[in-house]
Amino acid sequence: MTTPAAFRRPAWAGRNYTLLTTAAVVTNLGSNGALIAAAFAVLEAGGDGGDVGLVAAARTLPLVLFLLIGGAVADRLPRHRVMVAANTLNCLSQAVFAVLVLTGEAHLWQMMLLSALGGTGQAFFNPAAEGMLLSSVTAEQAGRAFALFRFASQGATMTGAALGGVMVAVMGPGWVLAVDATAFALAGALRAFLDVSHIPERSAGGGLLADLRDGWREFTGRTWLWAIVVQFSLVNAVIVAADSVYGPQVARDSLGGAGPWGVALALFGAGNAVGALLMARWKPRRLLLVGVLCVFPFSLPSAALAVPVPIEVLCLAMFVSGVSIEVFGVSWMTALHQEIPEDKLSRVAAYDWFGSVAMVPLGAALAGPAESAFGRTAALWGCAALCVVATAAVLCVRDVRNLTRHSKPVTLAGPDAESGTGPDSRPDSGPDSEPDSRPESGPGSADAEGPVGRLG
């Protein structure tokens, strides 16, 4: 019996790519509802915006502290084992969180501790996952593969946010947290079947510190890489403050509560899906120029919450922001796949993640005091302005404007392989594109691996 063409996976989508995509869908279905549930669990326990910020900060602080170690570990141990162990920790912490909320025994310190355990798991998961996905496809198929991965995972984001908002409103946040724990368990089981036999074993090397120094040289040797990571250190901090701390409060006070806020987050997910579909066909030659230009719309939801606008307008702002973040995300992943050697992927990903989330705990923790000092509206306008300023600044970096797409894989490690300066990095006349109208001509790397930046 033959499989219908509509359900047949592409020839290049091998076992690892398929497992990674399926597991990401499962975790996104649970986690995006859990984001809403955690915020409303704090509010229902009598907390305020400052307490919501403290719980968010408690998750991101260990994420910052352990990311670099997680990246070095993921380049030394089989990446799928690191991912499964991290999923197990996330499952257990969310399960305990759910029990405490359902029994009415959740205290602020307990929610902060459990969130911190979840952040620790994510610190080890993210670099390993990014290394797996980036190595799961060939350079020729990278852009399309990453776009389809993000389309599937962001479709789950949209569904999870919508269902999560409804479930919080109807059943309470505890059950949504329980669903998230179950999702982590299922995803960990899937990731246990990933195949890493094609990845060459690394030599013993000089130890953990030597690995971290090697990754640091790889990271700092590329101006475009560290400049954009610095940009997102600020952008992510203000987005977390706006969406995780102020957003639920605006929803409660002006938009009708958890249900409408879940719909708005679902529209963000819908924008993600549309952006991913767009990037499955569009191949901009100036990868980073196009991607960074699409960071400007990230400020729209903060501005919309500052007014605040009607829920319909907020949903539109979230949708546009969702499309834009996918254009950036696929462009960023393709640049990393193109420019970073495979054996350095997890360490570079760790520095990427570390820089990108370094300011998030501070942003989340300061969100409450900023609201008290300046008012919620002024704080939200400040979030939007900082996003715009940081994005405009990074466009001044020449390598960001000039790095171009090519299909030749990078084999040289270190600063000598810096992108934007080699023969395959010819400057282009503008952010034009190459629509990919050619049929797939080969199977790709069926069992290669690697996840997307910021997959969670």
N, C-alpha and C positions, 0 to 999 in steps of 0.2 A: 504494500500500500504506500503510495507516494504522498509526501507532505505537500499541502497546497502552497503555492508560491507566496501567498500573502503571509504565511506563518513560517516560511523557511528563513533561517537566519543567514546573513551574508557569509560568503566563503571565508572572509578574513576574521570573522567573529568566532574565535576558538573557544576551547573549554574555559580557560581562565577569564576571558573577557565576558563570557556569558554568565559565569558564576558571580563575578564581581558586579555585573549589572543587576542581576536578580537580587543579590544580597543588599545592594544599595537601595533598590526599590522597597524591599521589606523594611529596612531601618528607617528610611525617610517617611514611610507611612506612619510609623509609630512616633518618631522623634519630633516631627513638626506639630503633632497634636500635643505632645508632652511639653513643648515650649510654652504653649498657651496654658496648659494645665498647671505647670509649676508656678507661673506668675499668679494665676487666680487662686492656687492653693495658699500662697503667702497672703494674698489679700483677704481670703475667707478666714484665715487664721487670725485676722486682726492686724495684719501688717499694713504698712503704707508703701509709698513709692521708694523710700530709702531702703526698706527691708527687701523689696523686690530686687533693687540694685545690689544689695549685699549678697543675696543668693546667686545672682548672675555672676558677681565678682568671685564668689567662692568656687564656681565651676571653672572660670577662666584662669585663676591664679595658678593652680597646679598644672594647667595646660601650658602656661608660659614656663614654669619652672622645669618641667620634665620633657619638653619637646625636643631639645637638642640631644638629650640622652636617648630618647625614643628613636631619633633619626639614626644615631650611631648603632644602636642595637638592631634596628631593622636592616642595616646594611651588613650586619654580621650574622644574625640568625635567619632561618627561613622566615620570610616575611609573613606567610600565611599563619604561622604559629603565633607570631606577635599579634596579628589581627584577631585571632580567635581568643587569645588570652584577654585582650582588651575588651572584646564584646562580652566575655563572661563577667568581667568586673562591672561593665555598664548594666548588664542584665540584673545582677545582684543588687546593685545600688538603687536602681529604679524600682525593683520589687519591694525593697524595704521602704522606700519613699512612699510607694502606693499603699502599703499596709498602714503606715503611720497616718496618712491622710484619711484613709477609709475609716480608721478607728477613732479619728478625731484627736489623736495624740501627737500630732506633728508640731514641734516647737521650732523656732527660728534656727537655733544652733544645730538641731538635727537636720533640717533641710539644707543648711550650709555645708555640713559635713558630708552628706550624701551627694550633694552637687559637686563637692571637691573630689570625691571618689570617681564620679563620672568624668570629670575633667582630666583626672590622672589617666583613666583608660583611653580617653581621646588623644592624650599627648603621645601615647605609644602607638595608637591605631593610625593616626593621620599620616605620618611619614611612611609607615609600612604600606598603607593602602595606596598612597600616591605613587610610590615606587612600583607597586604591582601593576597598577593601571597603565602607567606610562610605558612600561615594558611589555604590554600585552598586544601591541599592534606595531606595524612597521611605519616608517616615516611617510610612505605614500598614502597610507590610510589613516594617519593620526588624526587629522582635523575632523574627518567624518566620524571616526570611531568615538572621539571625545564628545562630539556634538550629540550623537545618538545615546551615549552613556548619560549625558546630562539631560537629554530629553526624557529618558525613562525615569531617571531619579527625580527630576523636577516635576514630572507628571505625578509621581508619588507624593512629592512635597505638596502640590496643589490639593490632591485628594486628602492627604493626612491633615493638612491645616483646616480644610473645610469640615471634615468629620470630627476633628479634635474640638473645634469651636462648638459644634452642635452637641457633642458628647459632654463637654464641660458644662454647657448650659442645661442639658437634660439630666445627666447622670452624676455630674460632679467631677472634679479633677482627679480624684483617686483612681477611678476606673481607667482614665486615659493613661495615667502613669503605669498601670498594670499592663495595658496593651503594649506600651513601649518596651517594658521588660520582656514580654513574650517575643516581640519583634527582634530584639537583640539576641535572644536565644536561637531563634530560627536562622538569623543571618550568620551567627557564629558557626552553626552546623553546616551551612552552605560553604563558608570560607574554609572550613576544615578540608574540603576536597580540592582546593587549589593545588596546581602542580608547579613546583619550582625546580624540577629536575633539569630544565634547559638553562637555568641561570648558573654560570660557572661559580664554583666555590672560591671564596676569597682566601688569600693567604692570611696567616695570623696577624701580620702587620705589627704596628708599634703600640697597640692598646687603644683604649677608649679616647684618651686625650689626643693621641696622634690622629685618630679618625676625625675628631672634632676640629682640630687645626686644619686638616686636609679639606674638610667641608667648608671651613671659613675662607680658605684661600680660593676655593672654587666659587664661593658666593661673592666675595668682595672683588674678584677679578672681572666681574661683569657689571658695568655701570648701570645698564638698563635693569638688571635684576635687583640690586639693592635699592635703587631709586624708587622703583614701584613698590617694593616691600615697605620702605619708609612711608610712602604715600598711604598705603593701606593700613599701616599702623595707626594713623590718625583717622582715616575714613571708617575703618571697622569699629573703632572706639565710639565714634559719634553715632554710627548706625545702631550699634547695640544699645546705647543710651536711649535713642529715639524709639526703637522698635520693642525692646525688651522691658524698658522702665516706663517711658512716657506713653507709649502706644496703648497698653492695657488700661491705663488710667483715663486717657482721652476716650477710649471705647466705653468704659464704664460710665463716665460723666456726660458724654455728648453723643455717642453713637449707638447706644442701646445694649452694651455689654459684650459678652464673649462671643455670641453668635455673629454679629456684624464684623467684629474684629477677625474672626476666623474666615469670613468671606473675603475680607480685604487681603489676608495672607494667602488665601487660595488664589486670588487674582494675581498676586505676585508670582505664585507657582505657575499659573497659566502663562504669564509673560515669560517665565523661564523656559517653558515648553516651546513656545513660539520662537524664542530666540535660538534655542537649540536646533529646531528645524531649519531656521534660516542659515545657521552656521554649518549645517550638514551639506548645504549646496554652495555656500559662498566662501571663497578662499581669498580674503584680502591679502595683498602682497605685503603691505606694511602692517604686519601683525599688531605690533604694540601701539602704533599711532591710532589705528582704528579702535583697538581695545580701550585705550586710555580716554579717547574722546567720548566713549560710551560710559565713562564713570560719572560724568556730569549729571545725568538724570538720576543718579543714586540719591541726590539731594531732594528730589520731588516729594517723597513720602514725609520727610521731616517738615517741609514747608506746608504740606497739606494738613498735617496734624497740628501745626502751629496756629492755623487760622481759627478753629478747625473747619474744614470744608464738609459738606454732606458726604455720606458714606459712598455715594456713587462716584463723586470726584476723587475721593481717596482711593477707591478701587482702581480708577483709571491711572492715577499716579503710581500705584503699586504695580500695575500691569506694565507700564512703560519702563519702570525701574527694573522689573524682572526680565524684560527683553534685553535691556542694556547690559545687565550683569552677565547674561549668557554670552553675548558677543565678546565681552572682556574675558570671561572665564575660558572659553574655547580658544581664543587667541593666546591667552597666557599659557594654557596647557600645551598648545602646539609649539610655542616658543621654547618651553622647558624640554619637551621631547626632542626638539630639533637641536638644542644647544648643549644639553647636559649629558655627559657619559653615563651609561647605564649603572655602573658600579658606584656612582656618586649620587644617584637619584634621591635616595631616602635622606641622606645627609643634607643635600641642598634643599629638599622639600622641608626638612626640619627647620632650617634657617629661614626659609620662606614663611612657614607657619609661625615660627617664633616671633619674627618681626611683625607679621601681620596681626598677631593677637597680643603683642606685648603691652599695648596701651588699653586693651579692652577691660581688664580688671579695674584700672584707674577710672576709665570712662564710666563703667557701670557703678562703681562706688561713689563717684562724684556727682552722678546724675541727681540723686536726692538732694544733697546740699546745694547744687546749682539751681534746682527748682525752688528751694527755699529762699535763696539769695536773690534770684533774678525773676522768678516766676516761670511757670511751665512754658508759656508762649515764647518768652525771650530765649529760654534754653533751647527750644526746638529750632528757632530761627538761627541760633548760634551753631547748632549741629549742621544745618543746611549750608551755612556760609563756610564753615571749616572744610566741608567736603569739596566745595567748589574751589576754594583757595589751594588746597593740597593737590587737586587734579591739575589746575592751571600751572602750578609750580613744576610738576614732573614733566610737563610737555616742553619745558626748557632744556631737557636733557637730549642731546643729539642722538645718542644710540636708541632712545625710545622712539624718536621720530623716524629713524632710518633702518632699523632692523627689518629685514625682508625674509619672506618665506623661501625655503628651498627644500629639496627632498633628500639631499645628501646627508646621511647620518654623521654625527660627530663622533670621532674616535679618540680625539686628543683631549686629555683632561687638563684642568688647571686654567690659569689666566691666559695661557697661550692660545687657547681655543675660544677666546672671547668673541661673542657674536657681534655682528655689525661691522666686522673688519676683514672678514675672509672673502675669498673669491665668490662664494655663494651668497654673499650678503650685499648685493649691489643696491645702491640707493635707487629709489624709484621716484617718479615724478609726482606722486601723490597717493593718497589712500585708495587707489583703485583696486579692483578685484578681478579674480579669475574665476568665473562661475564654472563649477566642475560638471561638465556635461558628458564626460567620458565614462563609459561603462567600467565596472570593476574588471581588472585584467588578471588578478592573481589572488591567491588564497590569503595573503598577508601572513603575519606571524601567529599561527593558530594558538600557540600556547604561551605567548608572551604575556607580560603583566604590567599593571600600573594604574593607580587611581588619580582622580582629579584633585587639583588643589581645592581645599575647603570642602571635602565631601562629608565630613561628620560621621 
